[in-house]
């Protein structure tokens, strides 16, 4: 028999605890016994009789946290890289990251009542946390026996999502540059350039360059100012990332549909 569902996707001011709630349903006829208009809810039917259904979940969920079930932690430059790491990691199934707007409050840790201590979710801590600077840019990959988060909770300024392993090819275009992030090591060439755009263009023009770090004029070590370090790794992504003032890092445009090197 068909089952309907309701997925409460947005803010319900009269009952905030109901956000993101999913209600599974069943009737003897397989059809809803009552239908009514209600804003900010979505209803539908089981796909059991629709043949194969996709196991690809590309959408990320703003304001939803997947606490616990961490299997790996690393530092990355942005949320796309976190999702890419989850996709590349065979055991990773889903993730959560913390947005720049997340409030810098000491009680940042997400606690599970059934567990002892503090359990951090797969978090992308992009802001300056004066009480815990080592957490910035941390990325936690997650896994459960069912492949789904065991807990989902409403939390502002976090985004959660899934591995793209079952989604086919992924985009290899990463246009954003990251002010205050260093990709240390893996240098293949270096030269003096006028700005980060020139550094990215040089990286794009060099067949072996995959990512770069540019040293800004304000950098504390004067001999390194304006240096453009072109870099390469086996996996095509920075093995290490660190926070460093007055540097800018990014990727080659070679994987972008439109070549931005001009």
GIDATA-V483781 format. One record per residue. RES is the residue in one small letter. SS is DSSP state (H for helix, E for strand, - for the rest). OMEGA is omega in whole degrees, -180 to 180 (* if undefined). D_FIRST is the distance of its C-alpha to the first C-alpha in whole Angstrom. Layout:
((RES SS OMEGA D_FIRST) (RES SS OMEGA D_FIRST))
This chain:
((x - 179 0) (x - 174 4) (x - 174 7) (x E 177 10) (x E 172 13) (x E -180 17) (x E -176 20) (x - -164 23) (x - -175 25) (x - -176 29) (x - 176 31) (x - -171 30) (x - -178 34) (x - -179 33) (x - -175 31) (x H -179 32) (x H -179 30) (x H -178 26) (x - 179 27) (x - 178 25) (x - 180 22) (x E -178 18) (x E 175 16) (x E -170 12) (x - -179 10) (x - 172 8) (x - 179 8) (x - -179 8) (x - -176 8) (x - 179 5) (x - 178 9) (x - 178 12) (x - 178 14) (x - 173 17) (x - -179 18) (x - 178 21) (x - 178 24) (x - -179 25) (x - 173 27) (x - 167 26) (x - 178 23) (x E -180 20) (x E 180 16) (x E -174 14) (x E 173 10) (x - 178 9) (x - -174 11) (x - -176 9) (x - -177 10) (x - -176 13) (x - -179 15) (x - 176 17) (x - -176 17) (x - 174 21) (x - 179 22) (x - 179 25) (x - -176 25) (x - -175 28) (x - 171 28) (x - -169 30) (x E -179 30) (x E 180 33) (x E -180 33) (x E -178 31) (x E 173 32) (x - -174 31) (x - 174 33) (x - 176 34) (x - -180 33) (x E 176 36) (x E -177 38) (x E 178 40) (x E 175 43) (x E 178 45) (x E -180 47) (x - -175 45) (x - 179 47) (x - -177 43) (x H 177 40) (x H 178 39) (x H 176 41) (x H 179 39) (x H 178 36) (x H 177 38) (x H 178 39) (x H 180 36) (x H -179 35) (x H -180 38) (x - -175 37) (x - -176 35) (x - -176 34) (x - -180 33) (x - -178 30) (x E -173 30) (x E 170 33) (x E 175 34) (x E -178 38) (x E -178 40) (x - -179 41) (x - -176 45) (x - -178 44) (x - -174 43) (x - -180 46) (x - 179 49) (x - -179 48) (x - -178 49) (x - -177 46) (x - -173 44) (x - 177 42) (x - -177 39) (x - 172 39) (x - -175 36) (x - -176 37) (x - -178 36) (x - 177 38) (x - 176 42) (x - -172 44) (x - -179 42) (x - 178 40) (x - 175 40) (x - 175 37) (x - -169 37) (x - 174 39) (x - -173 41) (x - -171 44) (x - -176 46) (x - 177 49) (x - 179 52) (x - -174 51) (x - -178 55) (x - -178 53) (x - -175 52) (x H -178 53) (x H -179 52) (x H -178 48) (x - 178 48) (x - 176 46) (x E -175 45) (x E -177 41) (x E 177 39) (x E -169 36) (x E 180 33) (x - 171 31) (x - 180 28) (x - -180 27) (x - -176 23) (x - 179 25) (x - 177 24) (x - 179 26) (x - 179 26) (x - 172 28) (x - -179 27) (x E 179 30) (x E -179 31) (x E -178 35) (x E 173 37) (x E 166 39) (x E 178 37) (x E 179 34) (x E -180 32) (x E -172 30) (x E 171 29) (x - 178 31) (x - -175 31) (x - -177 31) (x - -176 28) (x - -178 29) (x - -175 32) (x - 176 35) (x - 176 36) (x - 176 39) (x - -180 42) (x - 180 44) (x - -172 45) (x - -175 48) (x - 170 48) (x - -169 51) (x E -179 51) (x E 179 54) (x E 177 55) (x E 178 54) (x E 172 55) (x - -172 54) (x - 176 57) (x - 177 58) (x - -179 57) (x E 174 60) (x E 177 61) (x E 172 63) (x E 178 65) (x E 178 67) (x E 178 68) (x - -174 66) (x - -178 66) (x - -177 63) (x H 178 59) (x H 178 58) (x H 179 61) (x H 178 60) (x H 179 56) (x H 178 58) (x H 179 60) (x H -179 57) (x H -177 55) (x H -179 58) (x - -175 59) (x - -176 57) (x - -175 56) (x - 179 56) (x - 180 52) (x E -171 53) (x E 168 56) (x E 178 57) (x E -179 60) (x E -176 63) (x - -179 64) (x - -176 67) (x - -177 67) (x - -172 66) (x - -179 68) (x - -171 70) (x H -178 72) (x H -179 72) (x H -177 68) (x - 179 68) (x - 177 67) (x E 177 66) (x E -180 63) (x E 175 61) (x E -168 59) (x E -180 57) (x - 175 54) (x - -179 52) (x - -176 50) (x - 179 47) (x - 178 48) (x - -178 48) (x - 176 50) (x - 180 50) (x - 176 51) (x - 179 51) (x E 178 54) (x E -178 54) (x E -179 58) (x E 173 60) (x E 167 61) (x E 178 59) (x E -180 56) (x E 180 54) (x E -173 52) (x E 173 51) (x - 176 52) (x - -171 50) (x - -179 50) (x - -178 47) (x - -178 46) (x - 177 46) (x - -179 49) (x - -177 52) (x - -176 53) (x - -178 56) (x - * 58))
